[in-house]
């Protein structure tokens, strides 16, 4: 880290120390280079859309797009790459291709077989990692001859270093059926909407069982929850809506919430569980938007986080404070996809907005990203936040002592 960056980081850390009680340590980059470079034999490759998750056995997996030839979204040739860590992100293996689908990684043309925009989660019940990715034509080329060529794929990986991704299965139609069951009036014909895809980054596993007023279980601990996006039209700025799908059997069957209100465009979302077991969803929109669901069905708009930005971000529960309230970290780029910043807040479940973002912020990358900045978060240990993020076509990792 050069002197100018150290000065900017020190200033950011000082600002947070004034706003919160906990001491923050030095911001550290693990290595000077990207996670992947020239992977797949292509020196022109671009690496984007990071996702990271950690097991109960301290294994961390980082997954991200390996975009051959340029930074363009699907339908250009994209595979998934990964790095393996045996110690929750303190050290990382060399990158390798994780899911190599039969796409055009040997010539610079578009095709319909790809996978990208990963969303990752660890499954404690089976000690596996599960990834959900978009495949096919992507939203940019999702229709061909009036038919949808975009789908959603899931795959699984064990926690051992040499384990491979297996069990690949297309689940778009299953998710659309779950969405239709949640809202029978919603258009879910894949040939009549632009498409659906997962919110990039990480999914969650429900920690707390939630009951209704009659004592019936309405959300079971151990349920796996993926943030999702619904695109009814080509208007990517105004039309997208957020929702969630969840599974009690690691992806064998699915249930869904309704989509968010059309008053607020919302996409590239992530979900966190609040102290009372309900969900808060952070969405990319004209403002950084938060929605809340108390019955795991309908979403209500909660609040904006300031400063807002039109870019993906991540949200994570990072512990519990002295008052017993949950502590949360939200990471995104506040302006121009530069100055990637982590914001800190506390649970205020009894208030309408769910989280109060009043515990300060840290600028973890105080410079332009070249139009990138997507990220994903894990806890390395009880006092250390890990941030996997993109900049200038590469994937980077930093830790932040809390």
N, C-alpha and C positions, 0 to 999 in steps of 0.2 A: 504494500500500500504506500503510495507516494506521500510526500509531506502535505500537499494541498488537500488530499483526500482525508488524511489523518486529522487535519485541522477542522474540516467540515464535520467529520464524524464526532470529534470531541465536542463541538458546539451542539450538535444534535443530542448527544448523551447528556450534556449539561442541562439542556432544556427539559429532558425527561426527568432528571433528578429533581428538578424544581417542582415537577408536577406529581411525582409519586414517591412513596416511601422507600421502595426497594433500590438498592445500588445496582447499577448496570455496568458490566465489564466491557472490555475492549471488543470491538467488532473484528472478526477474524475471517479471512478468506482462506480456504483450504487449497493452496496451490495457486499458481499464477495463470494457468491455462484452463481451457474449457474441459468439460467432462469428456466430450467426444470431438474428434477431428479426423475427417477423412474416413469415417466408418463406412463399411461396405465397399471400400475401394474407390470412393468418389471424393476427391479433395475439394469439390465445390459444394459439398453438402452443408445444409443449414439445420440447426438443432433448435427445436421450439417446444412449447407447451409442456412444462415439467409437471410431474406428479410424484409424490413421495409418501411412503407409509412405513410404519415400524411395527415389528412383532413384539409379543410379550417376551420372546427370547432374545431381544436386542438386535435382531436383524432388520436392517433398513434396506428398502428397494427404491431406487429412483428410476422412473420411466419417463420417456419423452419422445417426441417426434424426431425421426431421422428423415429429413426432407431432402431428397436427392435433387440436385441441380439448382434449386433456388428456394426462396422462402415462401413460395405460393402455397395456399391452402389446397385441400382436396378440390378437384380430382387429380392433381399431380401426384407423382409417385412418392409415397410415404410409407415407411415401416416404423416400428417402435424399437427404440434402443433402451438399454438399461445399465445401471451400475449397482453393484452389490456392496453392502457394508455389514460386517459382522458385529459392529460395536456402535450401533445407533447413529451412524454418520460421522464418527470421529475419523475413520479412514474409509476409503472407497476403492473398489476394484477398478480395473481398466474397463472401459465401455465395451459392450458387445450388442449385437442385434438380438432383441428379445423376441419379437414376432416379425418374421420375414415372410410376407405374403407374396404371391407371384405377380408383382407389379413390374413396371418398366424402370427398374433401377439401373439399367444398362443403356438407356437412351432417353433423351429429354423430351418425352411426349406424355400426354395425359392418358390415363386409363381408368377403369372402373373398379379395380381391385387394389385397395389401399386400407390402411388403418391409421387413425391419428386422433389428436385431442384426448389423450388418455385421462381417465379418472380412476384412482387407485385406492384400495382399501385392504386392510389385513383382516382375515377371518379367524378369530381366536378359537372357534369351535373345531376347526380342522387344521389349524396351523398352516394356512395357505394365504397367499395374496390373490386378490381378484382384481382384474382390470376391465374397464368398459371403454370401448373406443368406437369412433365413428368410422364406417367403412363404405366403400362404393364411391359415388360421384361427389359426395360432400354437398353442402348447401349451395355452393356456387354452381354446381352442375348436377343438381339432384334429380332432374327430370330428363327422360329420353323417350321420344315418341309418345309423350303424354303419360309415361309411367315413371314412378319413382325408382331410382337406382341407388338410393341412399339407405343404409341399414345401420344397426347398432350391434357390435360384437362384444361378447364377454370371453374371458380366458382366465386360467388359474395357474399359479406357480407355487411350488413348495418353498420352504424357508432355507433349504440347503443351497450351498454355493453353485452346485452343478445342476440343480433342478431346471427344467425347461417349462415354458408356457404350454399348457395342454387344455383340452376340453373346450376348444373354441366353438362358439355357437352364436348364431344370429338371433337377436331377441327383440327387434323393432316391433314386430307384429304383436308379441306378447305384451310389451309395454303399452302399445296403443290400445290393446284390448283392456288393460287395467285402467288406462285413462278414460276410456269409454264407460267402464263400469262406475267410475267415480263421478262422471258427468255425462249422462246419456245424450245430452243435447249438443255436445262438442263434436266438431268435424274431426274424425280420426282416420279417414281413408287416406293412405299414404300417397295415392295418386292425385289427391285434391288439395293437399297441404304441401308446404315447402319441405317439411321434415321435422324430425326430432333428433336430439343428440344430448349426450351427457354434459354436465358442467365440468370443464377441465380442472384438474387438480386432485383433490382427495375426497372420498366419501367418508361416512362415519358409521360406527356401530353404536346402537342405542345402549346407554349405560343404565338407565332407570326404567323400571316398569311403571306405566302410567295407567291409572284406573279412572273410570267415570264416576259420577255421583252415586251410582248404585253398586259400586265395587267391582264392576266388570272391567277386564283388561282391554284397553284400547290401543296400547303400544307396549310390546314385550321387550324386555332387556335382551340384548343380543341381536336384535333386528338390524339388518344392514340397509343403510339409507343412501341412495344416490341422488344428487341434484341433477335435474333435467331441464332441457329447454324445448319449447314448442314454437315452431315457426309456421303460422297459418298462411303467410303470403311472402312475396319477395321483398317486402319492406323491412329490411333487417334493422333499421333504426327505430321504427315506431311499433312494429307488430309483435316482436317476440315476447313470450311469456315464460315464467319459470314454474316448475312444479317439482315433485319428488316422486321417485318410485322406491319401494322398500320390499324386502324379502326376508322371511324367517327361515328359509331353507337354502341359503347361499346361492340364490339365482335360479332354482328349479321352478319357482312360481313367483309372481309379482303382484303387488298392489300399488295404487297410485293415489296421490292427492289431486285435487282440482288445480287448474292453472291459476296464476295470479291475475288480478284485476286488469282489464285493458286500459285503465286510467294511467298506469305506469308501465312503460316498456321495460322488460327485464330479461336478461340473458347472462350466460357464462357465470352461473351462480354457484355458491357453495352453501353448506348447511352446518350449523352448530346446534348442539343440544344445550338448552338452558338448565338452570338449577332444578326447575320443577319437571324436567323431562320433556318439555315442549321444544319446538324447533324455531330457530331464527334463520332466515335465508338472506344472504347478502348477494346482490345482483349487480351486474354491470348495466348501467343505464345512463340517461342524460345526467342524473345525479347518482351518487353511490347510494343504492336503495337497500332497505331492510324490510323484509316481510316476516310475519309471525303466524304460526298456526298453533292453535290450542287444542283442536280436536283431530289433528292429523288429516284434515280434509280440505278446509278452506283456508286461504291465506288473507291476512289483513295487512295493509301497509302500516309500517311502524315509524320509520324516520330516515333521514339522510345522514350520512357521515360527511364531515367537512374537513378539508376540501374534497370535492367530488371529482370524478374522472370517468371518461368513457374507456374503460379498460378492465380486464379481468383482475380478480384479487382472490385471496384466500382468507379464511377465518377459522380460528382454532381456540378451544378452551385450554388455558395454560396453567390452571391451578385454582386454588381457593385462598382468599385473603383472610386477614385477621377477623374481619366481620362475618366470615363464613360465606360470603358471596363468591360466586365463580369469577375468575379473571379470564379475560379473552384478549387475543391478539388478532388484528385484521391487517393484512398486508396488501398494498396496491400502490400504483404510481399516481400521485395526485395531480400531475399536470404534464401534458405533452409526452407521456411515457418516459419521463425522466424522474430522478429523485425517488426511487422505490422506498417506501416508508412503511414501517410497522406502527400501527395505532393500538393503544391499550385501553381497555374498558372493564367495567364491572357489571355483574348481573343485577338488574333491578326488576325482577319478575313481577313485582306487585304494580309496577308502573306500566303504562301502555307500550313504551318503546323497547322493553326487553333488556337492552344493554345501554349503559351510559358511557360514552367514549370520553372519559374525563381524566384518564391516568397518563396522558402525555403520548409522545410519539418518538420514534427513532428513524432517521434517514439512513437506511442500510446500504444504499447505492447512490451517492450524491452526484450523479452525472447522467447525461443522456444515455439511452439504451439503444438508439438506432431504430426506434419504433417498436421495440419489444417490451418486456417487463412482466410477462405472466409468471406466476409463482405458486408454490405449495409449501405447507408448513408441517413440521412435526416437533415434538419435544424430545431433545437428545437425552436430557435427564430432567430432574425436578426443577433445575435452575437455568436450563439452557434451551433456547429456542433455535431450531434449525430452519433455514430458509433456502429452498431450492428455487432458483430464478433464472430467467433468460436475459441476455443482453447481446446485441450485435450478432445474433445468429448462433450463440453458444450457450451452454448451460453452466451455471455457477452455483456454488454452495457457500453459505456463510452461517456462522453461529453467533448468537447474541446472548450474553450472560444476563440473566434477570436478577 
